[in-house]
Amino acid sequence: MPRDFIPSLTTTNDTARSDALWFVFSGYRLLVSLSGEKVEIPASSRLKSCGLKITRQIFLGSYLGHPCYAAEGMLRNNEQTHTVFRELRSLFEILDDAFYDIALLAIHLVEWDKRNQFCSRCREELTPCKDVRAKECKACGLLDFPRISPAIIVLIEKEDSVLLARSARFPGDFFSVLAGFVEPGECLEEAIHREVKEETGITIKNIVYFGSQPWPFPDSLMIGFTAEYESGEILIDGEEIIEADWFRFDALPKLPGKRSIARRLIDDFFRKHAASIHSTLR
């Protein structure tokens, strides 16, 4: 999250403030204000002019003194041309980094709130807790926290090349590193070995932690690693993975967007090998 973002559960009628920021979603589409090539999160003052109907709202905290709300809603005024819904992923490269990070939190909580209205144990209605981000069943005492599903993502090196694959789920024709969900009973390292073996048929070694990224589509936490090739030939199933190969650092295919942890892994790999070549030529 941005360093200047202060999370909180309670607010004192800050919805009335004209500078309150609203992260409003319709599905996975985020409401944004357009000003030329600039994309911004609308404040309360802007929302009044576009006839927004809010169906649920969650206070997130404050950013640089501005109260921040997550919400689900719809536009009543379809003729409004400067405040529109856009797919959240399409804003990956154009929305301010801090706003995008808060938007990831907002969509995670909106989807959690929408899907958890009743107790899974006794079916009574859940109510928000006042001291923690959770919901409580007053009837049986069950606490329901926002779900976080761990997933691993790993870049595999083989000398000056990297293993990249294309999934049937990817929009377009870009390649990325391997990823998959952690299964019950697995540690992260076991999940990495299993996913790599299942998806490409190779074995790896020297797993090293790289970093992480929240990925709320709907509730993942991507945990990134690097690893080295050990043995085996690439063998794909042709269904989940439809293409995979080794690519030299200076001959990479079309890649994911720059804000994704997948791209950060690949860029780090490229910089390392490009710097090595540069130092050799000096």
Buried (B, 14 or more C-beta within 10 A) or exposed (E): BBEEBBBEBEBEEBBEBEEBBBBBBBEBBBBBBEEEEEBBBBBBEBBEEBBBEBEBBBBBBBBEEBBBBBBBBBBEEEEBEEBBBBEBBEBBEEBBEBBBBBBBBBBBBBBBBEEBEEBEEEEEEBEEBEEEBBBBBEEEEBEBEBEEEBBBBBBBBEEBBBBBBBBEEBEEEBBBBBBBEBEEEBEBEEBBBBBBBEBBBBEBEEBEEBEBBBBBEBBBBBBBBBBEBEEEEBEBEEEEBBBBBBBEBEEBEEBBEEBBBBBBBBEBBBEEBEEEEEEEEE
